[in-house]
Every structure is written in C-alpha cells, then in structure tokens.
Amino acid sequence: MGKQDKFGKVAVLYGGRSAEREISLKSGAAIHAALISAGVDAYLVDVAADIVAVLERENFDRAFIALHGPEGEDGTMQGLLQWMNIPYTGSGILASALCMNKARAKLVWLGAGLPTPNFLLWDEHLTVSDISKVLQFPLAVKPASEGSSIATFKVKTADELMPAIEKAKQYGEVVIEEWVIGKEFSVPVVAGQVLPSICIETPREFYDYQAKYFENTTQYHCPSGLSAEKEQQLQALAWESYKMLGCSGWGRVDVMQNEAGDFYLIEINTVPGMTASSLVPKGAVQFGWDFPTVLQKILEMTL
C-alpha cells in the first residue's frame, strides 16, 4: 500500500480568520509541500465561512489542521470535524480548548502540582494596587487565548500595567503573570515521542511576534545546552504537562528556566507553527526525523 492509499485524500486546513492567519498560511503551505513531496494526496483548504460545504463536496478522508489561534486551535474546528466524522490531526476538543486558554491550562497544572508562574486573570474590579500586592514585577500581560505572542507585553513598572492590559483585552480575557527571568525553552512532542528541547535567544526584550517570524537575529540552540540530567528533567515535565491537559497527536510545550535552574510551564501549543523558522522541525531533525517524516508521524495518529 502506497502512502497515498494509506492516508487517502488529505485536506490541509490553513488560513482562517484569527489574528494568526498570516502565520497559518505559511505553516499550511510548508506542510502541504512536504506532504506532496512524500507522495501524499494533499490539498490546501483556506478555511472560510463555507468550510462545511467544501469538506462535504470534496469528500476528504482526513484533515491536517494547520490553523493557529481561535477557531482552529481551540476545539472549534476539532468539534466540527468530529461531528462530520473526518479524522483530524492533533489534540481533541477538550485538550485543544484547555490549551488555547492559558489561564485554564495553568489552573489544571497548579491543581496537579506542576510548576507555572503565579498569575491573575484580569477583571475590571482589580486595581494596580491589588495586582502589585499579589504579583511581583516584571509581569507578562497577554491575551488568555491568542498565540504567537500577539498583544503580549513585558511590564516592568506599575505605570505600564494598565496601558498593556487595555491593549491585550482587545483579544478577550487577559492573563497577568509573573515574568520568569532566565532562559526560554520549547519542547516538541510528536506521536508520543518527546523530542529534544530548543533553547531560544533573542536580542529583543523577549521572544515576541517579530522575533518569532521576522527577525534573523533570533538564535535557536538544539541541542539546547542543558546537561543530560536537566534535559531529562525538562522533557519529563513537558510530557507530564502535555498528558495532564489530555493532549494527543503532537504539540509544543513552552517552558522558562529561572536563574536558579528551576523550570516553569508557560503554555502548550496544540497546533504549533510549521514555518521555516518553526521549532518542532528543529527538534525533530536533532532526533533524526526530517520534515516529511514528522508530518507522516502526525498523520499516522489519525488512522
């Protein structure tokens, strides 16, 4: 049986209408090209209001979800595909919804005793004084349900807090979180395999949208430079956090390490970026998997 027969007709769902549309278009194009090169019968589908009619008309056998952000990564598309009886890549409805909402994911981790920075979920009754009593500056202010560091701000003083919240709340609920000063790591997980971690360095204030996708000054270290013991500890934490939220198929766990060497969970991306600068392929190459192999591993989870 050839690869085309094995997977059938595959829809690569990309684009959509979230704030991460531009990145999703790049991810989807990269995934589609690699699947075609591997002999998979794959088709790009830019998700719009007519998506149900398109999926019904084209009679796809399965879907590779390359949508980032709300409606594609939050359980919405997963629910639609489940209702239409179309197998899809990645986590199911509940895990997708939990991971998309950073505050809810953190509450689950805290309940399980896993380390994550102290935080508050913003509401209109909170004053700057209230926040300052509970959390230590610097702080991260970010939308609870956006990715790619969209509307994410590093707040160093009380005076900067409300302007950052005003900008972030345009995207819905706002998380205010203690900023972990130290190194940033990302740990990909594909088909039950935890891949080598990547250490991210940027000369910018932090690894923001610009540093992620448009700067050539961002450095990615894989191997990450951790000792064997610390790498094992980080991978174990990533796997535990991934399973605790019910993730499956693939994903990427973002972690900060403070100056004392302790790790703190930040978030899980259930549909990570797959652009030229993306992290999952970097970890996979270090493990011995090329890009088409990674994609086939992910697709095999839908069989």
Secondary structure, DSSP 8 states (H G I E B T S, - for coil): --HHHHH-EEEEEE--SSTTHHHHHHHHHHHHHHHHHTT-EEEEEE--TTHHHHHHHHT-SEEEE---STTTSSSHHHHHHHHTT--BSS--HHHHHHHHSHHHHHHHHHHTT-----EEE--TT--HHHHHHHS-SSEEEEETT--TTTT-EEE-SHHHHHHHHHHHGGGSSEEEEE---EEEEEEEEETTEE---EEEE-SSSSS-HHHHHT-S--EEESS-S--HHHHHHHHHHHHHHHHHTT--SEEEEEEEEETTS-EEEEEEESS---STT-HHHHHHHHHT--HHHHHHHHHHTT-
